Amino acid sequence: MSPALALSGKTREISGNYDSLEMLYQKGVKHMYDNGIEHVPSKYILPAAERPNVNSEKNASPDELNLNLPIIDFAELQGPNRAQVLKSLAYACENYGFFQLVNHGIPEEIINNMVNVSKSFFEMPFSEREKYMSADMSSPVRYGTSFNQTNDGVFCWRDFLKLVCHPLSDVLPHWPSSPFDFRQLVVSYAKETKLLFMLLVEAILESLGLKNREKKTEGVNDDDDDDILKELEDDGSQLMVMNCYPPCPQPDLTLGMPPHSDYGFLTLLLQDQVKGLQIQHEHNWVTVQPIPGSFVVNVGDHLEIFSNGRYKSVLHRVLVNSTNYRISVASLHSLPFTSTVRPSDKLITETNPRRYKDTDFASFLDYIKSCDSKKKNFLESRKLY
């Protein structure tokens, strides 16, 4: 079926006002859905082998395709059971690359406000949203569609708004001023997630054996690890990505996001109660079961490199459905964009030699600009063996 025939009559009439169907696709799936699309255009149809619900998962039972991630209770992490929770944290990062974080302490009001203001942004007229469209990946605010719409051969069923969150004083004037409370609510959320991230990083370093709270209490400092904590706190990068996945008329033909891993240190994902996130676990694609009010936290490429391969940055993707909107907000945290990421010297031994090259954000940007990234290829490109 040609792209034109894949559109409803109403959308075909609208598409005649554009120079090409390609321009229509660049306006995003929310725009197409709002204009009555009835079939998935060929631009969004994946090759048969890459579509959801095929290959290994077709032979699995429904229970095997649903996954309850390890749960880390943040309140317990801060209490007398910290040592046991740290073991659970290490297990989750080594064997899943993901965990659910509950009792994290961010007020419910701030969480709900973030979800609601994200919905409100995507519900604004396209004429308002398109003001923030940009092909510049270093822009402090960027509205777009697909995964990497400049290079993607096949588009995915997703619109996004990306916001650079550090330093707030510099980037805030560039953020959307509509809805009217957008900046206020997103700033509150960004500050809360940054504080939570810092506490999680301290626990991550401790779980790797790189930091010891008891020694610090006794006046013994881990200088190298204090340095990385200070770098993350003072100058660390924070990127907020609001994702909108409108209902899709043929969800088995496309994906909301293709398989990928996150480039940063840790990602804190806030999602609504519509299922869609899948991770690759034991050679199967499994769907993560949402827990209301929790965060899904995942290891990023930089943490896998820093841990010299002990903690795993795992491929994940997003399914879409034919009936419900899905909203998620990813807060990606890492070292400053100008920093070099390398394995910790303390985790390199004779039995566990260095496994990764040094890398930086510029290398990552060059990579994604130069290829149609569908797999965990960037991290693979940093491996020494």
N, C-alpha and C positions, 0 to 999 in steps of 0.2 A: 504493500500500500504506500502510495506517495505521501510526503508530509502534508500536502494540501488536503488529500482525502482523509487524513487522520483527524482533521478538525471538524467540529460541528458546522452546520450551515451558518450559524450566527458568527462563529469565529472566522470562518472563511471570508465573510463579508468584511469583518474588521481587518483581517490580515491584508486585504487589498489596499489599505491605507499605508502600509509600510513598504519600504523599498524591497524587502525580501522577508521570507519566513525566518531567516537567520536573525533578523532584527527583532522579530516577534519573540523568538526563544530567549534572546538576550534580556528581554524585559521580565523574565522569570515565570515560574509556574503559578504563583499566586495570581498574576495578571491573567494568565491563560484560564485558570480555573474560574476566576471571577467573570470571564467572558464566555462561559458555557462549554468548555471543552468536553467532548464525549469519548474520545479515544486518545491514547498516548501517541504523540507524533513519533515518526521513525527516528528523529534525532535523539529520543530518549529511550529507545528500545535497545537493550543490551544483547550482545550475542548470546545464543541459547545457553552456552556453558557457564555464563556469568550471571544468569538470572537467579533470583531467590527460589528456594524450594526445589532445587535440583541437586544432582550428584549425591553426595553422601547422606544429606539430610532426608532424601526421599525414602531411605530405608530405615530411618530411625522412628521410634515411637514418639507421640506428642510429649510425653514426660521427658524424654531425652533431649528434646529440642528446647525445653525451658530450663533456665539455670537460675538457681538461687546463689548469688555470689556470697563469698565470705563476708560476714558482718563485723565491722569494727565499731565498738561502742566508744565514742569519743569521751564520754563522761568517765567510763572505766579507765580509759587511757590516762586520764589526769589524776586518778586515785591510787589507792594502795595496790591494786591489781595490775599496775602498769607493766611489770615484767612479763606477765602472762599475755597481756594484750599485745605487747611488742612481738612476742613469738607468733601470735596469730597474724599480725601485720606482715611479718617477714614471710610467713607461709603464703599469704594471699599474693604478695608481690612476686614471689618466686614461681608459683604454680598457676596463677590466674592472670596476673598483671592488672587486676581490677579488684575492688572491694566496695561494699556499700558502707557508708559512714552514717551512723545514726547518733542521736543525742549530741549533735555538733554544736549546739548553743546559739546558732544564729536565730534571732526571733522569727516566729512564724509570719509575722506581719511583713517583715522585710522580704522573706521568701515569696509570699503571695504577691506582694507588690511587684517583684521582679518579673514573675510569670505574667501578671496582668498587663504591665506596661509593655512587655514584649509583644503580647497579643495585640495591644492597641496600636503599636507601631505598624505591624503588618496589616492591620485593618484600615490604615489610612489610605486615601486615594493614591493610585500609582504616581500621579503628578507630584505628590509630596515625597514619596519614597525615592523616586528616581533622582532627586536632588543630590543624593549621596552615592550614586553609582560612580565607580572609579575603577580603572584597570591598574592603578598604582598600588602595589601590595604594601608599600610603606606608609600609605595614607592613614591618618589617625582615625578616620571613619570611612567605612566602605560597605556599600550595599551591593549585593550581587546575587548570582544564582549558580546552580550546579556545584561542582567542587573546585575546579579551576577553569572558569568559563572561557579563558583565552585559549587554552590548549586542549580541553576535553573533546575527544572525538565523539563521544556519546555523553549527552548531558544527564545529570541526575535530578531527581524530583525534590529540589530543595531551594529555598531562598534564604539568604542570610544577611545579617547586619553585623559587621565586625568593628569593634571599638578598641583602640589602644587605650590602656588605662593608666599608663605611667609615663611621665609625671602628670598627675591629674590637672595641675594648674596650667600646663601647656596645652593639653589635648581637649580639655573640657569645652573651650569656646568653639571647637569644630564639631562637637557632637550635635545630634538633632535637638532642636528646641521644641519639637512637637512629637508626641503629646506634651501638654504644658508642663507636666511634672516629670518628664522623662529623665532629665539630667539629675534632678534631686534623688529620685528613686534608684537610678543605676549607680550613682556615686555611693549611696549608702550600702548597696549590695556589694560593690567592688571593694570597699574598705573592709567589710565583714569577711569576704572570701579571702582577702589578702592576709588578714590576721589568722584565719583558720589554716591557710596554706603554711604559714610560718611555723605554727605549732605542729602541723603534720610533718614538715621537713625535719624538725628537731627529732621527732619520733622515728622518722626514716633513718636518719644518721645513727641514732641509738640502736635501731634494729640491725643495722649493718655492722655494729660493733665499733663505730667511728666516734661515738660520743658516749660519755658516761655522766649522768646527772649527779651521782654520788661523789665522783671525783671533783666535779665542779663545786659542789657544796663544800668539799674539803679544801678548796682553793687551788686545785690542779686544773689547768686549762688545756683544752685541745685546740691549739692555736689555728691549725689548718681548717678545722671544722667550724670554729668561730668565724673565721674569715669568710667561708662560703655562706654562712647564715647572715653575716653582716651585708655581704654583697647582694644576696637575695632580698633582704629587707630594705636596704637603702636604694638600690638601683635595679632590682630585679624586674624583668618584663612581666606584664600582665595583659593578656588579650582576652576580651570578652566577645563571644560569638553567640548571637541569638539566631536560632534556627527555626524556620517555619516549613512544615511539611503539609501542604494542603491535601485533601482527599485526592486520590489518584484513580481514574476510571479503570485502569488495568494494572494493578500493583504487582502482578507476577512478571511483568515485562521490564521493570525498571527498579532502581534503588533510590532511597533518599540520599544516601552517601555511599560511595564505593568502598571497598576494603582499604583501610589506611591505618597508620599508627600516628600518634600525636608527637610533634617534634620536641615539645618542651620537657620540663621536669615532672610536673604533676598536672593533671586536669581534674577540675571539680565540675561535674556535670549535674545540673539541676534539670529534671525532666518532669513533665506532667504525667498523668496516670495512663496515657496511651502507650502501649508497648510498641517498640520499634528497634531499640538498640540490640544488636547482636555482637557477640564476640566469638573469635575462633578458639575453641577449647577442645583439646583431644581430637583434632582433625574434623570437628563438626562445627557448623554455625549454630549457636545456641542463643535463644532470646533471653535477655535479662528481665527478670520480673521486677517491676517498679515497687518501691517501698515509699509510701507517702511521707513527704517531709525529709527524705534522706538525700544524700549526695552519692552519685556513683563516681568513685575516684579511680583514675587509672595512671599507671606508670607511663611516662613519655620516653621518647628516644634518648633525651639527655640524661635521664636517670639510669637507663640501661647502660649507657656509655660510662657514666660516673661510677656505677656499681660494678663495672667491668664484667657485665653480663649476668650478674647474680639476679637482679630484678628485671623482669621482662616487660618490654613494650609490645603489646599484643595487638594484632590486627582486629579491627572492628568495623562494622558497617551499620547502615540504618535501613530498615524496611519501611515501606509506606502502606497505607490501607485505603479502601475505597469509601469509607464513611466518616472518618474523624480527622480533624486537624490535629497535628502533634506539634507542640512547642517544646524546645529545650534550650538551655542556656549553658554554654561551656565557658568556664573560666580557666584559661591556659596560663600556667605560671612557669617561669624559668629564670635563668641568669640573664643579665643585661644582653641586649642584642649585639653589643660590641665584645662580649666575653668569648673566650675559647673554652670549650667543654672537653674534658679529658678524663680518663679513668683515675680514680683516687689512688695515689701512690700506695696507700695502706692496704689496698685490696689487690695489689699486684704481687704475686709470689712466684716461686719456682714452679709450684704445682698449678698455679693459676696465672700464667703470663698475661701480659697486656693483650687485650683482644680488639681494641678499637683505635682508630686514628683520632687525632685532635680534630675538632670541628667547630664551626661557628655559624651564626645565623645567616651570614652572607652566603655560605656554602649551601645552606638549605634553600634559600631563596633562588639561587642560581639553578639548583636542581629542579625545583618545581616549575620554574619558568621554562625549562628546557625540555620537559617531557610530559606525557600524559600519565600522571602518577596514579596507578590503580592498586599498587601493592606497597609493601613495606620496603621499597627499593632504596630509599635514602639511607636508612639505617644499615641495610645490607651493604651499601656502598662504603660505609665507614669501617666495616669489619676488616681486620688484618688477616683472618683465616677462618 
